[in-house]
């Protein structure tokens, strides 16, 4: 493995990561935040129903 090739590979990886990070918008961050909040609420609701009989006879 040549040292120059490794340096070029690392430079390409750093450049790609830099472009990816700059392309993230505020809307993307908000979308991910809301997704994780929804997942947290789902887990919370499921934990509240732990031990309850949710069979069809309940309704």
mmJSON file of the N, C-alpha and C atoms, coordinates in Angstrom:
{"data_MODEL":{"atom_site":{
"group_PDB":["ATOM","ATOM","ATOM","ATOM","ATOM","ATOM","ATOM","ATOM","ATOM","ATOM","ATOM","ATOM","ATOM","ATOM","ATOM","ATOM","ATOM","ATOM","ATOM","ATOM","ATOM","ATOM","ATOM","ATOM","ATOM","ATOM","ATOM","ATOM","ATOM","ATOM","ATOM","ATOM","ATOM","ATOM","ATOM","ATOM","ATOM","ATOM","ATOM","ATOM","ATOM","ATOM","ATOM","ATOM","ATOM","ATOM","ATOM","ATOM","ATOM","ATOM","ATOM","ATOM","ATOM","ATOM","ATOM","ATOM","ATOM","ATOM","ATOM","ATOM","ATOM","ATOM","ATOM","ATOM","ATOM","ATOM","ATOM","ATOM","ATOM","ATOM","ATOM","ATOM","ATOM","ATOM","ATOM","ATOM","ATOM","ATOM","ATOM","ATOM","ATOM","ATOM","ATOM","ATOM","ATOM","ATOM","ATOM","ATOM","ATOM","ATOM","ATOM","ATOM","ATOM","ATOM","ATOM","ATOM","ATOM","ATOM","ATOM","ATOM","ATOM","ATOM","ATOM","ATOM","ATOM","ATOM","ATOM","ATOM","ATOM","ATOM","ATOM","ATOM","ATOM","ATOM","ATOM","ATOM","ATOM","ATOM","ATOM","ATOM","ATOM","ATOM","ATOM","ATOM","ATOM","ATOM","ATOM","ATOM","ATOM","ATOM","ATOM","ATOM","ATOM","ATOM","ATOM","ATOM","ATOM","ATOM","ATOM","ATOM","ATOM","ATOM","ATOM","ATOM","ATOM","ATOM","ATOM","ATOM","ATOM","ATOM","ATOM","ATOM","ATOM","ATOM","ATOM","ATOM","ATOM","ATOM","ATOM","ATOM","ATOM","ATOM","ATOM","ATOM","ATOM","ATOM","ATOM","ATOM","ATOM","ATOM","ATOM","ATOM","ATOM","ATOM","ATOM","ATOM","ATOM"],
"id":[1,2,3,4,5,6,7,8,9,10,11,12,13,14,15,16,17,18,19,20,21,22,23,24,25,26,27,28,29,30,31,32,33,34,35,36,37,38,39,40,41,42,43,44,45,46,47,48,49,50,51,52,53,54,55,56,57,58,59,60,61,62,63,64,65,66,67,68,69,70,71,72,73,74,75,76,77,78,79,80,81,82,83,84,85,86,87,88,89,90,91,92,93,94,95,96,97,98,99,100,101,102,103,104,105,106,107,108,109,110,111,112,113,114,115,116,117,118,119,120,121,122,123,124,125,126,127,128,129,130,131,132,133,134,135,136,137,138,139,140,141,142,143,144,145,146,147,148,149,150,151,152,153,154,155,156,157,158,159,160,161,162,163,164,165,166,167,168,169,170,171,172,173,174,175,176,177],
"type_symbol":["N","C","C","N","C","C","N","C","C","N","C","C","N","C","C","N","C","C","N","C","C","N","C","C","N","C","C","N","C","C","N","C","C","N","C","C","N","C","C","N","C","C","N","C","C","N","C","C","N","C","C","N","C","C","N","C","C","N","C","C","N","C","C","N","C","C","N","C","C","N","C","C","N","C","C","N","C","C","N","C","C","N","C","C","N","C","C","N","C","C","N","C","C","N","C","C","N","C","C","N","C","C","N","C","C","N","C","C","N","C","C","N","C","C","N","C","C","N","C","C","N","C","C","N","C","C","N","C","C","N","C","C","N","C","C","N","C","C","N","C","C","N","C","C","N","C","C","N","C","C","N","C","C","N","C","C","N","C","C","N","C","C","N","C","C","N","C","C","N","C","C","N","C","C","N","C","C"],
"label_atom_id":["N","CA","C","N","CA","C","N","CA","C","N","CA","C","N","CA","C","N","CA","C","N","CA","C","N","CA","C","N","CA","C","N","CA","C","N","CA","C","N","CA","C","N","CA","C","N","CA","C","N","CA","C","N","CA","C","N","CA","C","N","CA","C","N","CA","C","N","CA","C","N","CA","C","N","CA","C","N","CA","C","N","CA","C","N","CA","C","N","CA","C","N","CA","C","N","CA","C","N","CA","C","N","CA","C","N","CA","C","N","CA","C","N","CA","C","N","CA","C","N","CA","C","N","CA","C","N","CA","C","N","CA","C","N","CA","C","N","CA","C","N","CA","C","N","CA","C","N","CA","C","N","CA","C","N","CA","C","N","CA","C","N","CA","C","N","CA","C","N","CA","C","N","CA","C","N","CA","C","N","CA","C","N","CA","C","N","CA","C","N","CA","C","N","CA","C","N","CA","C","N","CA","C","N","CA","C"],
"label_alt_id":[null,null,null,null,null,null,null,null,null,null,null,null,null,null,null,null,null,null,null,null,null,null,null,null,null,null,null,null,null,null,null,null,null,null,null,null,null,null,null,null,null,null,null,null,null,null,null,null,null,null,null,null,null,null,null,null,null,null,null,null,null,null,null,null,null,null,null,null,null,null,null,null,null,null,null,null,null,null,null,null,null,null,null,null,null,null,null,null,null,null,null,null,null,null,null,null,null,null,null,null,null,null,null,null,null,null,null,null,null,null,null,null,null,null,null,null,null,null,null,null,null,null,null,null,null,null,null,null,null,null,null,null,null,null,null,null,null,null,null,null,null,null,null,null,null,null,null,null,null,null,null,null,null,null,null,null,null,null,null,null,null,null,null,null,null,null,null,null,null,null,null,null,null,null,null,null,null],
"label_comp_id":["UNK","UNK","UNK","UNK","UNK","UNK","UNK","UNK","UNK","UNK","UNK","UNK","UNK","UNK","UNK","UNK","UNK","UNK","UNK","UNK","UNK","UNK","UNK","UNK","UNK","UNK","UNK","UNK","UNK","UNK","UNK","UNK","UNK","UNK","UNK","UNK","UNK","UNK","UNK","UNK","UNK","UNK","UNK","UNK","UNK","UNK","UNK","UNK","UNK","UNK","UNK","UNK","UNK","UNK","UNK","UNK","UNK","UNK","UNK","UNK","UNK","UNK","UNK","UNK","UNK","UNK","UNK","UNK","UNK","UNK","UNK","UNK","UNK","UNK","UNK","UNK","UNK","UNK","UNK","UNK","UNK","UNK","UNK","UNK","UNK","UNK","UNK","UNK","UNK","UNK","UNK","UNK","UNK","UNK","UNK","UNK","UNK","UNK","UNK","UNK","UNK","UNK","UNK","UNK","UNK","UNK","UNK","UNK","UNK","UNK","UNK","UNK","UNK","UNK","UNK","UNK","UNK","UNK","UNK","UNK","UNK","UNK","UNK","UNK","UNK","UNK","UNK","UNK","UNK","UNK","UNK","UNK","UNK","UNK","UNK","UNK","UNK","UNK","UNK","UNK","UNK","UNK","UNK","UNK","UNK","UNK","UNK","UNK","UNK","UNK","UNK","UNK","UNK","UNK","UNK","UNK","UNK","UNK","UNK","UNK","UNK","UNK","UNK","UNK","UNK","UNK","UNK","UNK","UNK","UNK","UNK","UNK","UNK","UNK","UNK","UNK","UNK"],
"label_asym_id":["A","A","A","A","A","A","A","A","A","A","A","A","A","A","A","A","A","A","A","A","A","A","A","A","A","A","A","A","A","A","A","A","A","A","A","A","A","A","A","A","A","A","A","A","A","A","A","A","A","A","A","A","A","A","A","A","A","A","A","A","A","A","A","A","A","A","A","A","A","A","A","A","A","A","A","A","A","A","A","A","A","A","A","A","A","A","A","A","A","A","A","A","A","A","A","A","A","A","A","A","A","A","A","A","A","A","A","A","A","A","A","A","A","A","A","A","A","A","A","A","A","A","A","A","A","A","A","A","A","A","A","A","A","A","A","A","A","A","A","A","A","A","A","A","A","A","A","A","A","A","A","A","A","A","A","A","A","A","A","A","A","A","A","A","A","A","A","A","A","A","A","A","A","A","A","A","A"],
"label_entity_id":["1","1","1","1","1","1","1","1","1","1","1","1","1","1","1","1","1","1","1","1","1","1","1","1","1","1","1","1","1","1","1","1","1","1","1","1","1","1","1","1","1","1","1","1","1","1","1","1","1","1","1","1","1","1","1","1","1","1","1","1","1","1","1","1","1","1","1","1","1","1","1","1","1","1","1","1","1","1","1","1","1","1","1","1","1","1","1","1","1","1","1","1","1","1","1","1","1","1","1","1","1","1","1","1","1","1","1","1","1","1","1","1","1","1","1","1","1","1","1","1","1","1","1","1","1","1","1","1","1","1","1","1","1","1","1","1","1","1","1","1","1","1","1","1","1","1","1","1","1","1","1","1","1","1","1","1","1","1","1","1","1","1","1","1","1","1","1","1","1","1","1","1","1","1","1","1","1"],
"label_seq_id":[1,1,1,2,2,2,3,3,3,4,4,4,5,5,5,6,6,6,7,7,7,8,8,8,9,9,9,10,10,10,11,11,11,12,12,12,13,13,13,14,14,14,15,15,15,16,16,16,17,17,17,18,18,18,19,19,19,20,20,20,21,21,21,22,22,22,23,23,23,24,24,24,25,25,25,26,26,26,27,27,27,28,28,28,29,29,29,30,30,30,31,31,31,32,32,32,33,33,33,34,34,34,35,35,35,36,36,36,37,37,37,38,38,38,39,39,39,40,40,40,41,41,41,42,42,42,43,43,43,44,44,44,45,45,45,46,46,46,47,47,47,48,48,48,49,49,49,50,50,50,51,51,51,52,52,52,53,53,53,54,54,54,55,55,55,56,56,56,57,57,57,58,58,58,59,59,59],
"pdbx_PDB_ins_code":[null,null,null,null,null,null,null,null,null,null,null,null,null,null,null,null,null,null,null,null,null,null,null,null,null,null,null,null,null,null,null,null,null,null,null,null,null,null,null,null,null,null,null,null,null,null,null,null,null,null,null,null,null,null,null,null,null,null,null,null,null,null,null,null,null,null,null,null,null,null,null,null,null,null,null,null,null,null,null,null,null,null,null,null,null,null,null,null,null,null,null,null,null,null,null,null,null,null,null,null,null,null,null,null,null,null,null,null,null,null,null,null,null,null,null,null,null,null,null,null,null,null,null,null,null,null,null,null,null,null,null,null,null,null,null,null,null,null,null,null,null,null,null,null,null,null,null,null,null,null,null,null,null,null,null,null,null,null,null,null,null,null,null,null,null,null,null,null,null,null,null,null,null,null,null,null,null],
"Cartn_x":[0.841,0.0,0.886,0.719,1.527,1.003,1.909,1.527,0.717,1.032,0.302,-1.137,-1.353,-2.715,-3.553,-2.946,-3.676,-4.043,-3.116,-3.385,-4.493,-4.474,-5.519,-6.871,-6.873,-8.123,-8.691,-7.84,-8.296,-8.807,-8.146,-8.595,-9.958,-10.16,-11.45,-12.557,-12.259,-13.257,-13.606,-12.606,-12.847,-13.651,-13.356,-14.086,-15.543,-15.782,-17.155,-17.944,-17.309,-17.995,-18.298,-17.389,-17.599,-18.784,-18.876,-20.008,-21.318,-21.309,-22.528,-23.006,-22.083,-22.462,-23.006,-22.424,-22.9,-24.265,-24.662,-25.942,-27.108,-26.837,-27.901,-28.562,-29.891,-30.621,-31.326,-31.855,-32.609,-33.854,-34.463,-35.656,-35.318,-34.147,-33.723,-33.533,-32.926,-32.696,-34.029,-34.96,-36.281,-37.023,-36.921,-37.588,-37.057,-35.757,-35.165,-35.534,-35.544,-35.924,-37.356,-38.272,-39.671,-39.827,-39.048,-39.092,-38.689,-37.605,-37.149,-38.111,-38.737,-39.76,-40.944,-41.366,-42.462,-42.12,-40.899,-40.475,-40.473,-40.044,-40.05,-41.455,-42.38,-43.778,-44.365,-44.051,-44.543,-44.046,-42.777,-42.224,-42.875,-43.123,-43.773,-45.187,-45.951,-47.322,-47.304,-46.388,-46.29,-45.928,-45.099,-44.751,-45.939,-46.82,-48.021,-48.994,-49.02,-49.959,-49.391,-48.183,-47.573,-48.42,-48.839,-49.627,-51.122,-51.572,-53.006,-53.472,-54.716,-55.304,-55.867,-55.171,-55.601,-56.213,-56.821,-57.444,-58.738,-59.342,-60.553,-61.713,-61.712,-62.779,-62.781,-61.654,-61.573,-62.414,-62.506,-63.236,-64.607],
"Cartn_y":[-1.177,0.0,1.24,2.068,3.263,4.38,5.151,6.243,7.314,7.568,8.591,8.177,6.901,6.437,6.543,6.218,6.295,7.745,8.642,10.056,10.559,10.146,10.55,9.978,8.726,8.116,8.868,9.202,9.92,11.311,11.964,13.275,13.173,12.141,11.949,11.682,10.882,10.592,11.867,12.651,13.896,14.872,14.937,15.826,15.402,14.11,13.608,13.868,13.661,13.92,15.405,16.252,17.691,18.126,17.594,17.93,17.431,16.246,15.676,16.502,16.951,17.73,19.095,19.707,21.015,20.94,19.766,19.65,19.423,19.252,19.05,20.396,20.439,21.68,21.634,22.771,22.844,21.979,21.867,21.03,19.56,19.131,17.745,17.475,18.427,18.267,18.199,19.072,19.081,17.783,17.281,16.032,14.87,14.793,13.726,13.881,15.112,15.362,14.912,15.253,14.844,13.334,12.705,11.251,10.585,11.051,10.459,10.76,11.94,12.235,11.291,11.053,10.115,8.712,8.289,6.959,6.887,7.949,7.986,7.937,8.655,8.624,7.239,6.596,5.238,4.274,4.353,3.479,3.789,5.056,5.438,4.873,4.995,4.466,2.946,2.299,0.842,0.43,1.219,0.88,1.087,2.027,2.23,1.067,0.433,-0.668,-2.008,-2.035,-3.29,-3.913,-5.153,-5.861,-5.726,-4.82,-4.681,-5.739,-6.158,-7.119,-6.341,-6.369,-5.625,-6.55,-7.631,-8.56,-7.95,-8.605,-8.07,-7.999,-8.793,-8.744,-7.446,-6.753,-5.489,-4.422,-4.477,-3.468,-3.987],
"Cartn_z":[0.0,0.0,0.0,-0.935,-1.108,-0.202,0.358,1.249,0.544,-0.729,-1.479,-1.732,-2.023,-2.258,-0.989,0.128,1.4,1.715,1.462,1.714,0.796,-0.454,-1.393,-0.982,-0.501,-0.039,1.158,2.108,3.297,2.93,1.981,1.526,0.859,0.06,-0.603,0.413,1.434,2.472,3.234,3.61,4.341,3.498,2.222,1.324,1.19,1.063,0.947,2.224,3.37,4.642,4.803,4.378,4.468,3.611,2.391,1.519,2.107,2.706,3.281,4.469,5.289,6.471,6.065,5.049,4.601,3.943,3.442,2.747,3.703,4.997,5.979,6.26,6.132,6.359,7.705,8.103,9.351,9.308,8.123,7.991,8.224,7.778,8.008,9.495,10.178,11.614,12.343,11.983,12.609,12.339,11.114,10.758,11.593,11.755,12.565,14.039,14.527,15.915,16.17,15.277,15.438,15.326,14.458,14.337,15.65,16.252,17.511,18.655,18.642,19.654,19.497,18.262,18.017,18.47,18.222,18.669,20.192,20.844,22.304,22.87,22.244,22.685,22.488,21.386,21.138,22.213,22.541,23.585,24.929,25.208,26.463,26.542,25.466,25.457,25.584,24.902,25.029,26.45,27.115,28.499,29.431,29.102,29.918,29.794,28.636,28.416,28.841,29.393,29.815,30.92,30.722,31.722,31.538,30.672,30.425,29.442,29.602,28.671,27.484,26.374,25.191,24.153,24.608,23.671,23.132,22.173,21.548,22.537,23.592,24.587,25.378,25.43,26.153,25.477,24.166,23.415,23.137],
"occupancy":[1.0,1.0,1.0,1.0,1.0,1.0,1.0,1.0,1.0,1.0,1.0,1.0,1.0,1.0,1.0,1.0,1.0,1.0,1.0,1.0,1.0,1.0,1.0,1.0,1.0,1.0,1.0,1.0,1.0,1.0,1.0,1.0,1.0,1.0,1.0,1.0,1.0,1.0,1.0,1.0,1.0,1.0,1.0,1.0,1.0,1.0,1.0,1.0,1.0,1.0,1.0,1.0,1.0,1.0,1.0,1.0,1.0,1.0,1.0,1.0,1.0,1.0,1.0,1.0,1.0,1.0,1.0,1.0,1.0,1.0,1.0,1.0,1.0,1.0,1.0,1.0,1.0,1.0,1.0,1.0,1.0,1.0,1.0,1.0,1.0,1.0,1.0,1.0,1.0,1.0,1.0,1.0,1.0,1.0,1.0,1.0,1.0,1.0,1.0,1.0,1.0,1.0,1.0,1.0,1.0,1.0,1.0,1.0,1.0,1.0,1.0,1.0,1.0,1.0,1.0,1.0,1.0,1.0,1.0,1.0,1.0,1.0,1.0,1.0,1.0,1.0,1.0,1.0,1.0,1.0,1.0,1.0,1.0,1.0,1.0,1.0,1.0,1.0,1.0,1.0,1.0,1.0,1.0,1.0,1.0,1.0,1.0,1.0,1.0,1.0,1.0,1.0,1.0,1.0,1.0,1.0,1.0,1.0,1.0,1.0,1.0,1.0,1.0,1.0,1.0,1.0,1.0,1.0,1.0,1.0,1.0,1.0,1.0,1.0,1.0,1.0,1.0],
"B_iso_or_equiv":[0.0,0.0,0.0,0.0,0.0,0.0,0.0,0.0,0.0,0.0,0.0,0.0,0.0,0.0,0.0,0.0,0.0,0.0,0.0,0.0,0.0,0.0,0.0,0.0,0.0,0.0,0.0,0.0,0.0,0.0,0.0,0.0,0.0,0.0,0.0,0.0,0.0,0.0,0.0,0.0,0.0,0.0,0.0,0.0,0.0,0.0,0.0,0.0,0.0,0.0,0.0,0.0,0.0,0.0,0.0,0.0,0.0,0.0,0.0,0.0,0.0,0.0,0.0,0.0,0.0,0.0,0.0,0.0,0.0,0.0,0.0,0.0,0.0,0.0,0.0,0.0,0.0,0.0,0.0,0.0,0.0,0.0,0.0,0.0,0.0,0.0,0.0,0.0,0.0,0.0,0.0,0.0,0.0,0.0,0.0,0.0,0.0,0.0,0.0,0.0,0.0,0.0,0.0,0.0,0.0,0.0,0.0,0.0,0.0,0.0,0.0,0.0,0.0,0.0,0.0,0.0,0.0,0.0,0.0,0.0,0.0,0.0,0.0,0.0,0.0,0.0,0.0,0.0,0.0,0.0,0.0,0.0,0.0,0.0,0.0,0.0,0.0,0.0,0.0,0.0,0.0,0.0,0.0,0.0,0.0,0.0,0.0,0.0,0.0,0.0,0.0,0.0,0.0,0.0,0.0,0.0,0.0,0.0,0.0,0.0,0.0,0.0,0.0,0.0,0.0,0.0,0.0,0.0,0.0,0.0,0.0,0.0,0.0,0.0,0.0,0.0,0.0],
"pdbx_formal_charge":[null,null,null,null,null,null,null,null,null,null,null,null,null,null,null,null,null,null,null,null,null,null,null,null,null,null,null,null,null,null,null,null,null,null,null,null,null,null,null,null,null,null,null,null,null,null,null,null,null,null,null,null,null,null,null,null,null,null,null,null,null,null,null,null,null,null,null,null,null,null,null,null,null,null,null,null,null,null,null,null,null,null,null,null,null,null,null,null,null,null,null,null,null,null,null,null,null,null,null,null,null,null,null,null,null,null,null,null,null,null,null,null,null,null,null,null,null,null,null,null,null,null,null,null,null,null,null,null,null,null,null,null,null,null,null,null,null,null,null,null,null,null,null,null,null,null,null,null,null,null,null,null,null,null,null,null,null,null,null,null,null,null,null,null,null,null,null,null,null,null,null,null,null,null,null,null,null],
"auth_seq_id":[1,1,1,2,2,2,3,3,3,4,4,4,5,5,5,6,6,6,7,7,7,8,8,8,9,9,9,10,10,10,11,11,11,12,12,12,13,13,13,14,14,14,15,15,15,16,16,16,17,17,17,18,18,18,19,19,19,20,20,20,21,21,21,22,22,22,23,23,23,24,24,24,25,25,25,26,26,26,27,27,27,28,28,28,29,29,29,30,30,30,31,31,31,32,32,32,33,33,33,34,34,34,35,35,35,36,36,36,37,37,37,38,38,38,39,39,39,40,40,40,41,41,41,42,42,42,43,43,43,44,44,44,45,45,45,46,46,46,47,47,47,48,48,48,49,49,49,50,50,50,51,51,51,52,52,52,53,53,53,54,54,54,55,55,55,56,56,56,57,57,57,58,58,58,59,59,59],
"auth_comp_id":["UNK","UNK","UNK","UNK","UNK","UNK","UNK","UNK","UNK","UNK","UNK","UNK","UNK","UNK","UNK","UNK","UNK","UNK","UNK","UNK","UNK","UNK","UNK","UNK","UNK","UNK","UNK","UNK","UNK","UNK","UNK","UNK","UNK","UNK","UNK","UNK","UNK","UNK","UNK","UNK","UNK","UNK","UNK","UNK","UNK","UNK","UNK","UNK","UNK","UNK","UNK","UNK","UNK","UNK","UNK","UNK","UNK","UNK","UNK","UNK","UNK","UNK","UNK","UNK","UNK","UNK","UNK","UNK","UNK","UNK","UNK","UNK","UNK","UNK","UNK","UNK","UNK","UNK","UNK","UNK","UNK","UNK","UNK","UNK","UNK","UNK","UNK","UNK","UNK","UNK","UNK","UNK","UNK","UNK","UNK","UNK","UNK","UNK","UNK","UNK","UNK","UNK","UNK","UNK","UNK","UNK","UNK","UNK","UNK","UNK","UNK","UNK","UNK","UNK","UNK","UNK","UNK","UNK","UNK","UNK","UNK","UNK","UNK","UNK","UNK","UNK","UNK","UNK","UNK","UNK","UNK","UNK","UNK","UNK","UNK","UNK","UNK","UNK","UNK","UNK","UNK","UNK","UNK","UNK","UNK","UNK","UNK","UNK","UNK","UNK","UNK","UNK","UNK","UNK","UNK","UNK","UNK","UNK","UNK","UNK","UNK","UNK","UNK","UNK","UNK","UNK","UNK","UNK","UNK","UNK","UNK","UNK","UNK","UNK","UNK","UNK","UNK"],
"auth_asym_id":["A","A","A","A","A","A","A","A","A","A","A","A","A","A","A","A","A","A","A","A","A","A","A","A","A","A","A","A","A","A","A","A","A","A","A","A","A","A","A","A","A","A","A","A","A","A","A","A","A","A","A","A","A","A","A","A","A","A","A","A","A","A","A","A","A","A","A","A","A","A","A","A","A","A","A","A","A","A","A","A","A","A","A","A","A","A","A","A","A","A","A","A","A","A","A","A","A","A","A","A","A","A","A","A","A","A","A","A","A","A","A","A","A","A","A","A","A","A","A","A","A","A","A","A","A","A","A","A","A","A","A","A","A","A","A","A","A","A","A","A","A","A","A","A","A","A","A","A","A","A","A","A","A","A","A","A","A","A","A","A","A","A","A","A","A","A","A","A","A","A","A","A","A","A","A","A","A"],
"auth_atom_id":["N","CA","C","N","CA","C","N","CA","C","N","CA","C","N","CA","C","N","CA","C","N","CA","C","N","CA","C","N","CA","C","N","CA","C","N","CA","C","N","CA","C","N","CA","C","N","CA","C","N","CA","C","N","CA","C","N","CA","C","N","CA","C","N","CA","C","N","CA","C","N","CA","C","N","CA","C","N","CA","C","N","CA","C","N","CA","C","N","CA","C","N","CA","C","N","CA","C","N","CA","C","N","CA","C","N","CA","C","N","CA","C","N","CA","C","N","CA","C","N","CA","C","N","CA","C","N","CA","C","N","CA","C","N","CA","C","N","CA","C","N","CA","C","N","CA","C","N","CA","C","N","CA","C","N","CA","C","N","CA","C","N","CA","C","N","CA","C","N","CA","C","N","CA","C","N","CA","C","N","CA","C","N","CA","C","N","CA","C","N","CA","C","N","CA","C","N","CA","C","N","CA","C","N","CA","C"],
"pdbx_PDB_model_num":[1,1,1,1,1,1,1,1,1,1,1,1,1,1,1,1,1,1,1,1,1,1,1,1,1,1,1,1,1,1,1,1,1,1,1,1,1,1,1,1,1,1,1,1,1,1,1,1,1,1,1,1,1,1,1,1,1,1,1,1,1,1,1,1,1,1,1,1,1,1,1,1,1,1,1,1,1,1,1,1,1,1,1,1,1,1,1,1,1,1,1,1,1,1,1,1,1,1,1,1,1,1,1,1,1,1,1,1,1,1,1,1,1,1,1,1,1,1,1,1,1,1,1,1,1,1,1,1,1,1,1,1,1,1,1,1,1,1,1,1,1,1,1,1,1,1,1,1,1,1,1,1,1,1,1,1,1,1,1,1,1,1,1,1,1,1,1,1,1,1,1,1,1,1,1,1,1]
}}}
